[in-house]
Amino acid sequence: MGKLLISLAILFFSSVALGFTPNCNIPEQGSTIQVIHVNSPCSPFRSKTHLSWEDTVLQMQSADKERLIYLSSLVAGRSIVPVASGRQITQNPTYILRAKFGTPPQTLLMAMDTSSDAAWIPCSGCAGCGATAFDTAKSTSFKNLSCGAAQCKQVPNPSCAGTTCGFNMTYGSSSIAASLVQDTVTLATDPVPGYTFGCIQKATGSSIPAQGLLGLGRGPLSLLSQTQNLYKATFSYCLPSYKSPNFSGSLRLGPNSQPIRIKYTQLLKNPRRSSLYYVNLVGIKVGKGLVKIPPTAFAHDPNTGSGTVIDSGTVFTRLVQPAYIAVRDAFRRRMGNAVVSSLGGFDTCYTVPVTVPTISFMFSGMNMTLAQDNFLIRSAVGTTSCLAMAAAPDNVNSVLNVIASFQQQNHRILIDVPNSKLGVARETCT
């Protein structure tokens, strides 16, 4: 693979190098929030160093490993890693959005996470956090929640130091200690007074988003649960292509202005991982051919937490090993005798044009057909392409199939919790 080293500022299409000047201050209207890729010219987290194509891919795969650890930890009853002081937070999410906390508002660039519930942000005085934090003393609407508050029973591992409710939790291989607090959060032009979230006091590890996280799961402290009167537990998001000029998509909150022409599949519930958005994946096509995959690979099991989830925080789709091997082998057969190579966790790479036109995920009630840009990761000059999927690790609790953000790009994903539906519509997300 040494011949594949291609010096790039970033992995993807560099529109800045071609003279494109992004608009980083697009006014957010109504209940629609701009979603920014971490490598966007508008992102303060983008890489400052010039990485080779290989190194960037390996870096993204490393972030996915942290993500899969986190998804595994969501199994009910799993032990929590204790919090200790540690090195500064360095890991950044794939997609971020602007949220304003307090009165007057302070802006933070938070991770958008469909598999988490409670929001949490670094607060002033946090040990192990980055330079940007929410200054609680400057907000006239800020207040701590007491140990007797109902919300104190809804956080993981609640504790009581004095009269203020606190909690400990893990995220990937990292951990946080936070106070449970309330303040106004403003999303686009919508103020949400009395929003309950975690105010991080201590953090350790490198996998925690530097400016916090906004949880879009379906647990009691998620954005959806706390804003049911405003947004009716409905939202959609559109993740931009990695080749789009400004790497910018959108999060649309509430049932209004959602797409009318959209295909739906039923959401499934799994008490072992109650926050995740499970769907019924029943088959996969490579081109027009249905891949032979044992049904057990897709089985939804409430006893173990296994099944298939849609997740915004994982970059590349992971399939349990029998499913992945079958899809990979079908893909390779379409390539005939072309020489196959590997790159990190990708075991199916080519230096000749790829001839597989589409891959389709077949869900109960709908198909999600992927164009090549949704399943091939390519070097900037197009000389190398890799199948952008991998086998799920088999050393974690109740292995999941994860339909990840690379496969979702340029689709609008609609979550309708009251009607237990997930919709998918093709859309140019920029």
Order of alpha helices (4+ residues) and beta strands (2+ residues): beta-alpha-beta-beta-beta-beta-beta-beta-beta-beta-beta-alpha-alpha-beta-beta-beta-beta-beta-beta-beta-beta-alpha-beta-beta-beta-beta-beta-beta-beta-beta-alpha-beta-beta
